[in-house]
Amino acid sequence: MLRPDQHIQQRSASWKRLEELINRGSGGISHLSAAELRELGQLYRQACTDLAIARRDYPDHMVTDYLNQIVARAHGIIYRYNETQRIITFFQTTLPHTFRTTWPMTLIAALLFFLPAIAAFIITFRDPTLGEALVPDVAMLTEQIRAGEEWWQQINESPAAASAEIMTNNINVTIRAFAGGVTLGLYTAYILIFNGLLFGTVTAIAQRFDFADNLWNFIIGHITLEFSAIFIAGGAGLQLGWAILRPGTLSRRGALVVAGKRAVVLVIGCALILVAAGMIESFISPTNLPFPVKMIISIGSGMLLYAYLLLSGRRA
């Protein structure tokens, strides 16, 4: 058994080096190089072994207290580093890879939205009363459109509050579309189809009553991000339904767990996309910025989003 003074003599250089790295890393892990982070981990593990020996052989000695302190400090830095790395890995690799793996379901979700939207547009444009019969909820909007009322202008009165409300509403729709997957995807499909019918009906009424320029000038800025989030969330919900219907070689429970993990990753991404969309909808969409500027914002945000989803993490 080593005496405390022997232990200190043999290991003090390593402890001092560990303490040096801890002091530098306390200001943030960015202050340490990759080699130093690896060294920190190695010295931390050695110090843990030293602490175990000290606690066993001389628990009341001052060196035991010293080791306990530096091990605790090193653990805090390494824990923060690991948490940071997990977050970086999620956004750099996990989220875009999951999107690329599951894009067929996202495409199906988009079709479940756009096909009813196109049908509703054609029907409503020919006869607005049929549109109101198809989607009764648009009756009040129809009156506002006929009166030329830009209902979104009230957002300008309190854009911050409106932004929070819009984000909450959009995230709620997204979560419902995702959670609807447990109904074999039927509720997810219903949400997509209903919102498609609603969109097609409203845009047709606006076109019919010469209000299209007003409406599109409002929605064009945020529509790319908002629709993308809805389709990705819808695809996540459809994955759950498909896992229940066609589990493949896995049990239904096992397939649902696998699909659920992928879906949760996508929904987290959708929530962040909707935060960005809500900011645009509240602070840019209702303003008097020219239509081309809002379109550039819409196209630019979409290009950034899909460049990230399609390209990020490929080497990993």
Secondary structure as UniProt FT lines:
FT   HELIX           4..25
FT   TURN            26..27
FT   HELIX           29..31
FT   HELIX           34..57
FT   TURN            59..60
FT   HELIX           62..89
FT   HELIX           90..94
FT   HELIX           95..101
FT   HELIX           103..126
FT   HELIX           128..134
FT   HELIX           136..138
FT   HELIX           139..146
FT   TURN            147..148
FT   HELIX           151..157
FT   HELIX           159..179
FT   HELIX           180..183
FT   TURN            184..185
FT   HELIX           186..208
FT   TURN            209..210
FT   HELIX           212..245
FT   TURN            248..249
FT   HELIX           252..283
FT   TURN            284..286
FT   HELIX           291..311
FT   TURN            312..313
//
